[in-house]
């Protein structure tokens, strides 16, 4: 399948994910890919032991009106969110990104919590626990096999998603042990928001390095949190560059061996109507004072603002254990500009090391009205050999090989 444009990334194969072409987060574990869906409301399991011949082998269906779009795997465990399937429930994007979706979902039925599966038979995940979390439930998880999982959750007593720390010592009995939120979010405690109306201060997710959680808070920017005591997480520093650069802070990636932090702001709007969003490079030698030193290059081989759909950052590859771990090459999905690889050998002068822009999807799964039929690359998993697993809102799974190292 020919790319619209590519450099240093080779096409290996494509999979329609068993007829469910929509994909959000993808995890690859012991030769199997686990894909959370944004619209199909479940998890697809694909045998990728031969990456040139992927084979769908299972689909784990969610309860009604519930999606499992974000998930994590490590060893014999799969953790997946359960929360409202906002797009199939026809919640407006304006309401969702302005932080008022909780009002729109009142009275509707869905399941909210974290589901835990045993992967001892990788093609047949077996549910072993469910942690109910109430409210709108969880959005995303960071779990790499250590004792704690770090979950963004919209609990009933808060205005939006906050950090919830879950003890996974007994996988069949996960337990909430700590919470962290930005001032103004604890509505049950009478706190008052200190951000402009129409902005959404909400934790998208956090990545943990050592005792520090680097967390992205949508229109609330970046917070560095000390999680050394998981029962009492505390703020180290909070930075927000909105205004002037716009919100949507979405994906953090700490590179502790280089004292660097990469942060992507999500472009969650079409046709560059709110300007551009960027991927930032921070110097975090002093975690209490992150300093922005560069942004990653914006693709310019064609006019992506006029292509249709969203253009700009979404997810970053997160250097997961057992897969590719690089503090030089940064892998990022950029919606209608496909997947990009950046070289930050010189962090003050990043360069582009490769890209792959898939063709337009053959079929649309997105139920939102008036969506253009263009690629919207969503997430990318990179294994230790540089094999890339690329999801899309509609176009299925692309399996690629990075050749630029």
PLY file of the C-alpha trace (Angstrom):
ply
format ascii 1.0
element vertex 405
property float x
property float y
property float z
element edge 404
property int vertex1
property int vertex2
end_header
0.00 0.00 0.00
1.66 3.20 -1.19
2.17 6.14 1.13
1.10 9.64 0.13
4.57 10.71 1.27
7.36 8.94 3.15
11.03 9.06 4.06
13.09 6.53 6.04
9.98 4.53 6.95
9.03 1.41 4.98
5.56 -0.11 4.66
5.32 -3.70 5.93
1.60 -4.48 6.08
-1.90 -3.25 6.79
-4.73 -4.79 8.83
-8.41 -3.83 8.85
-8.60 -4.93 12.51
-11.34 -7.44 11.85
-13.56 -4.88 10.11
-13.23 -2.31 12.88
-10.94 0.25 11.31
-11.08 2.80 14.13
-8.18 2.65 16.56
-6.83 4.79 19.38
-4.11 3.41 21.67
-2.14 0.33 20.64
0.02 -1.92 22.82
2.15 -4.80 21.53
2.97 -7.58 23.99
4.58 -10.96 23.24
3.69 -10.85 19.57
0.10 -9.63 19.94
-1.28 -6.14 19.37
-4.10 -4.87 21.59
-6.02 -1.96 20.08
-8.50 0.21 21.94
-11.28 1.61 19.76
-12.79 5.08 19.79
-16.08 4.12 18.14
-16.33 0.30 18.01
-16.47 0.10 21.83
-14.09 -2.72 22.58
-10.54 -4.04 22.22
-9.24 -5.92 19.17
-6.48 -8.51 19.56
-4.21 -9.05 16.53
-1.51 -11.69 16.09
1.53 -9.73 14.83
4.19 -12.36 15.39
4.70 -12.06 11.64
4.42 -8.27 11.18
4.01 -8.74 7.42
0.92 -10.89 7.95
-1.16 -9.58 10.89
-4.22 -11.65 11.83
-7.14 -10.47 14.02
-7.88 -13.18 16.59
-10.26 -11.70 19.17
-12.52 -8.79 20.09
-13.37 -7.87 23.70
-16.69 -6.07 23.70
-17.44 -3.27 26.18
-20.73 -2.75 28.06
-23.35 -0.55 26.32
-22.35 3.06 25.56
-18.84 2.32 26.87
-15.46 2.51 25.17
-12.00 1.15 26.02
-9.95 3.47 23.85
-6.87 3.57 26.10
-5.03 0.57 27.52
-1.70 -0.64 28.88
0.05 -4.01 28.82
2.95 -5.38 30.81
3.85 -9.02 31.33
0.69 -10.99 31.96
-1.55 -7.97 32.56
-3.73 -5.75 30.39
-5.33 -2.67 31.97
-8.06 -0.87 30.03
-10.24 2.14 30.72
-14.01 1.96 30.60
-15.84 5.24 30.13
-18.60 6.87 28.10
-18.35 6.42 24.34
-18.72 10.14 23.83
-18.62 10.21 20.03
-21.09 7.38 19.44
-23.31 9.06 22.06
-23.16 12.20 19.88
-21.58 14.49 22.47
-20.48 17.62 20.62
-16.77 18.30 20.24
-17.31 21.83 21.51
-18.89 20.52 24.71
-16.19 17.87 25.13
-13.15 20.09 24.70
-14.70 23.00 26.62
-15.14 20.75 29.65
-18.94 20.61 29.74
-19.41 17.02 28.55
-20.34 15.91 32.09
-23.53 17.98 31.82
-24.35 16.50 28.41
-23.95 12.93 29.75
-26.26 13.30 32.73
-28.87 10.57 32.78
-27.13 8.39 30.21
-25.98 4.87 31.04
-22.38 3.70 30.64
-19.71 1.91 32.67
-16.85 3.80 34.35
-13.76 2.12 35.75
-10.54 0.21 35.03
-10.77 -3.37 33.78
-7.87 -5.78 34.41
-7.19 -8.82 32.21
-4.85 -11.80 32.53
-2.72 -12.27 29.38
-1.21 -15.67 30.18
-3.02 -16.75 27.00
-2.29 -13.62 24.96
-4.89 -14.24 22.26
-7.60 -14.79 24.90
-7.46 -12.05 27.58
-9.36 -13.12 30.68
-10.93 -10.49 32.94
-9.75 -10.82 36.56
-10.81 -7.49 38.12
-12.87 -4.36 37.66
-12.22 -1.19 39.65
-15.33 1.04 39.51
-14.47 4.73 39.54
-17.79 6.58 39.19
-18.36 9.90 37.48
-17.19 9.94 33.87
-14.51 7.47 34.86
-10.97 7.11 33.52
-9.45 8.46 30.33
-5.90 7.12 30.19
-3.44 4.98 32.20
0.32 4.79 32.71
1.39 1.34 33.91
4.73 -0.36 33.24
4.56 -3.31 35.62
5.61 -1.68 38.84
3.39 -1.49 41.90
1.32 1.55 40.90
-0.81 2.55 37.94
-1.35 6.25 37.29
-4.81 6.99 35.91
-6.58 10.15 34.78
-10.12 9.94 36.18
-13.16 12.25 36.20
-14.46 11.46 39.68
-17.86 12.89 40.73
-16.36 15.27 43.30
-14.06 16.98 40.79
-14.67 19.35 37.89
-12.76 17.11 35.45
-10.06 14.42 35.20
-7.51 14.32 38.02
-4.60 12.01 38.83
-5.62 8.81 40.63
-2.89 6.42 41.85
-3.94 2.76 41.91
-2.10 0.07 43.86
-1.69 -2.99 41.59
0.22 -5.17 44.07
-2.73 -7.57 44.00
-3.95 -7.38 40.37
-7.25 -9.03 41.29
-7.87 -6.33 43.89
-6.71 -2.95 42.55
-7.10 -0.16 45.08
-7.07 3.64 44.89
-4.40 4.98 47.26
-3.83 8.60 46.22
-5.18 11.57 44.27
-3.81 14.84 42.94
-5.58 17.80 41.32
-4.92 21.37 40.37
-6.39 24.09 42.61
-10.00 24.84 41.74
-10.93 21.30 40.66
-12.32 19.86 43.92
-15.90 21.01 43.56
-17.12 18.91 46.52
-14.69 20.83 48.72
-15.96 24.19 47.56
-12.91 25.10 45.48
-13.46 27.70 42.78
-12.00 27.38 39.28
-9.17 29.79 38.55
-9.18 29.40 34.77
-11.16 31.15 32.00
-14.62 29.94 31.11
-14.59 27.62 28.11
-11.15 26.26 28.90
-10.70 22.70 30.05
-8.33 22.04 32.94
-8.21 18.24 32.99
-5.47 15.66 33.27
-4.98 13.85 29.99
-2.31 11.58 31.45
1.02 11.45 33.26
4.27 9.54 32.74
6.43 8.71 35.71
10.25 8.79 35.88
11.70 8.04 39.30
9.57 9.82 41.87
8.30 12.46 39.44
5.11 12.36 37.39
5.16 14.62 34.34
1.51 15.38 33.64
-0.40 17.08 30.81
-3.55 19.02 31.78
-5.08 20.02 28.42
-5.69 23.80 28.68
-4.01 23.66 32.08
-0.52 23.00 30.71
2.18 20.96 32.47
2.45 19.93 36.12
5.41 18.10 37.65
4.23 16.05 40.65
6.24 14.28 43.35
4.70 10.81 43.70
7.37 9.38 46.01
4.62 8.95 48.60
1.70 7.71 46.45
-0.78 8.46 49.23
0.28 12.11 49.31
1.36 13.30 45.86
2.48 16.93 45.89
3.07 19.61 43.31
6.65 20.44 42.32
5.77 23.03 39.68
3.02 24.06 37.27
3.61 25.70 33.87
1.01 26.87 31.37
1.78 28.48 28.00
-1.90 29.07 27.17
-2.07 31.96 26.42
-0.40 32.77 24.08
0.20 29.39 22.41
-3.20 27.74 22.86
-4.13 24.78 25.05
-4.61 21.08 24.48
-1.47 19.95 26.35
-1.74 16.23 25.76
1.36 14.00 25.81
4.42 14.15 28.08
7.61 12.14 27.51
10.40 12.42 30.11
13.93 11.50 28.94
15.63 11.26 32.34
19.04 10.18 31.02
19.29 13.54 29.24
17.32 15.70 31.68
14.88 16.49 28.89
11.10 16.46 28.63
9.07 16.36 25.41
5.50 17.71 25.57
2.95 17.64 22.74
-0.06 19.95 22.53
-2.98 18.25 20.77
-4.46 19.79 17.62
-8.09 18.91 18.34
-9.65 21.18 15.70
-9.88 21.11 11.92
-8.12 23.11 9.21
-5.76 24.91 11.61
-8.73 27.08 12.57
-7.17 27.88 15.98
-3.61 28.13 14.71
-0.83 25.57 15.05
-0.02 23.36 18.02
3.55 22.33 18.80
5.75 19.63 20.29
8.02 21.27 22.86
11.46 20.35 24.18
12.08 21.27 27.83
15.28 21.24 29.86
14.31 19.72 33.23
17.69 19.55 34.97
15.90 21.47 37.67
12.43 19.85 37.75
10.96 22.80 39.63
11.91 25.09 36.74
11.28 23.47 33.31
12.71 25.66 30.53
11.50 25.38 26.94
14.51 25.24 24.61
13.02 24.22 21.22
10.03 22.95 19.27
10.06 20.04 16.84
9.76 20.93 13.13
6.30 21.44 11.64
5.79 19.35 8.46
5.85 21.51 5.34
6.14 19.16 2.35
2.48 19.99 1.60
-0.22 22.34 2.93
-1.71 20.15 5.65
-3.95 22.96 6.93
-5.88 22.74 3.65
-5.96 18.95 3.49
-8.96 18.64 5.79
-9.32 17.20 9.26
-6.98 17.92 12.15
-3.33 18.77 11.53
-0.81 18.68 14.33
0.31 16.60 17.31
-1.59 13.83 18.99
0.40 11.04 20.69
4.07 10.42 21.40
5.75 7.00 21.57
6.45 6.58 25.29
9.65 4.45 25.43
7.94 1.54 27.14
9.99 -1.25 28.77
10.70 -4.17 26.44
10.22 -2.03 23.33
12.28 0.70 21.67
13.70 3.09 24.25
15.42 6.06 22.65
16.26 9.46 24.04
17.40 10.58 20.56
14.49 9.64 18.27
11.01 10.97 19.06
8.04 9.28 17.36
4.85 11.35 17.07
1.50 11.08 15.33
0.33 14.27 13.63
-3.22 13.45 12.50
-3.47 14.20 8.75
0.34 14.44 8.45
0.80 10.80 9.47
3.57 9.61 11.77
6.85 11.53 12.19
10.25 10.67 13.65
12.41 13.50 15.02
16.12 13.49 15.84
16.95 15.47 18.98
20.66 14.60 19.17
21.00 18.37 19.40
17.98 19.28 21.55
18.31 22.96 20.67
18.04 22.17 16.94
15.75 19.14 16.36
15.42 17.75 12.85
13.06 15.38 11.07
14.47 11.87 10.61
11.56 10.22 8.82
7.83 10.25 8.14
5.03 8.14 6.67
1.70 9.60 5.54
-0.83 6.84 4.75
-3.46 7.21 2.01
-7.02 8.26 2.80
-9.14 5.64 4.57
-11.34 3.53 2.32
-14.20 3.58 4.83
-15.32 5.92 7.61
-16.07 4.65 11.12
-16.23 8.06 12.80
-19.92 8.79 13.59
-19.41 12.52 14.02
-21.10 14.57 11.28
-19.22 16.09 8.35
-15.89 14.38 9.00
-13.62 14.54 5.95
-12.32 11.24 4.58
-8.66 11.89 5.35
-6.03 10.12 7.42
-6.02 10.93 11.15
-3.03 9.04 12.53
-3.62 8.49 16.23
-1.06 6.39 18.11
2.22 4.59 17.40
3.88 1.71 19.25
7.55 1.06 18.37
9.13 -2.29 19.16
12.80 -2.94 19.90
13.55 -3.56 16.21
12.00 -0.27 15.10
8.79 -1.87 13.82
6.02 0.72 14.14
2.34 -0.04 14.76
0.26 2.94 13.65
-3.45 3.40 14.41
-5.96 5.76 12.84
-9.49 6.98 13.50
-10.75 5.11 10.43
-7.95 3.50 8.39
-7.00 0.41 10.38
-3.53 -0.63 11.53
-0.39 0.18 9.54
2.75 -1.79 10.36
5.92 0.02 9.31
9.70 -0.21 9.66
11.81 2.79 10.72
15.00 2.80 8.68
16.52 6.13 9.68
18.59 5.13 12.69
0 1
1 2
2 3
3 4
4 5
5 6
6 7
7 8
8 9
9 10
10 11
11 12
12 13
13 14
14 15
15 16
16 17
17 18
18 19
19 20
20 21
21 22
22 23
23 24
24 25
25 26
26 27
27 28
28 29
29 30
30 31
31 32
32 33
33 34
34 35
35 36
36 37
37 38
38 39
39 40
40 41
41 42
42 43
43 44
44 45
45 46
46 47
47 48
48 49
49 50
50 51
51 52
52 53
53 54
54 55
55 56
56 57
57 58
58 59
59 60
60 61
61 62
62 63
63 64
64 65
65 66
66 67
67 68
68 69
69 70
70 71
71 72
72 73
73 74
74 75
75 76
76 77
77 78
78 79
79 80
80 81
81 82
82 83
83 84
84 85
85 86
86 87
87 88
88 89
89 90
90 91
91 92
92 93
93 94
94 95
95 96
96 97
97 98
98 99
99 100
100 101
101 102
102 103
103 104
104 105
105 106
106 107
107 108
108 109
109 110
110 111
111 112
112 113
113 114
114 115
115 116
116 117
117 118
118 119
119 120
120 121
121 122
122 123
123 124
124 125
125 126
126 127
127 128
128 129
129 130
130 131
131 132
132 133
133 134
134 135
135 136
136 137
137 138
138 139
139 140
140 141
141 142
142 143
143 144
144 145
145 146
146 147
147 148
148 149
149 150
150 151
151 152
152 153
153 154
154 155
155 156
156 157
157 158
158 159
159 160
160 161
161 162
162 163
163 164
164 165
165 166
166 167
167 168
168 169
169 170
170 171
171 172
172 173
173 174
174 175
175 176
176 177
177 178
178 179
179 180
180 181
181 182
182 183
183 184
184 185
185 186
186 187
187 188
188 189
189 190
190 191
191 192
192 193
193 194
194 195
195 196
196 197
197 198
198 199
199 200
200 201
201 202
202 203
203 204
204 205
205 206
206 207
207 208
208 209
209 210
210 211
211 212
212 213
213 214
214 215
215 216
216 217
217 218
218 219
219 220
220 221
221 222
222 223
223 224
224 225
225 226
226 227
227 228
228 229
229 230
230 231
231 232
232 233
233 234
234 235
235 236
236 237
237 238
238 239
239 240
240 241
241 242
242 243
243 244
244 245
245 246
246 247
247 248
248 249
249 250
250 251
251 252
252 253
253 254
254 255
255 256
256 257
257 258
258 259
259 260
260 261
261 262
262 263
263 264
264 265
265 266
266 267
267 268
268 269
269 270
270 271
271 272
272 273
273 274
274 275
275 276
276 277
277 278
278 279
279 280
280 281
281 282
282 283
283 284
284 285
285 286
286 287
287 288
288 289
289 290
290 291
291 292
292 293
293 294
294 295
295 296
296 297
297 298
298 299
299 300
300 301
301 302
302 303
303 304
304 305
305 306
306 307
307 308
308 309
309 310
310 311
311 312
312 313
313 314
314 315
315 316
316 317
317 318
318 319
319 320
320 321
321 322
322 323
323 324
324 325
325 326
326 327
327 328
328 329
329 330
330 331
331 332
332 333
333 334
334 335
335 336
336 337
337 338
338 339
339 340
340 341
341 342
342 343
343 344
344 345
345 346
346 347
347 348
348 349
349 350
350 351
351 352
352 353
353 354
354 355
355 356
356 357
357 358
358 359
359 360
360 361
361 362
362 363
363 364
364 365
365 366
366 367
367 368
368 369
369 370
370 371
371 372
372 373
373 374
374 375
375 376
376 377
377 378
378 379
379 380
380 381
381 382
382 383
383 384
384 385
385 386
386 387
387 388
388 389
389 390
390 391
391 392
392 393
393 394
394 395
395 396
396 397
397 398
398 399
399 400
400 401
401 402
402 403
403 404
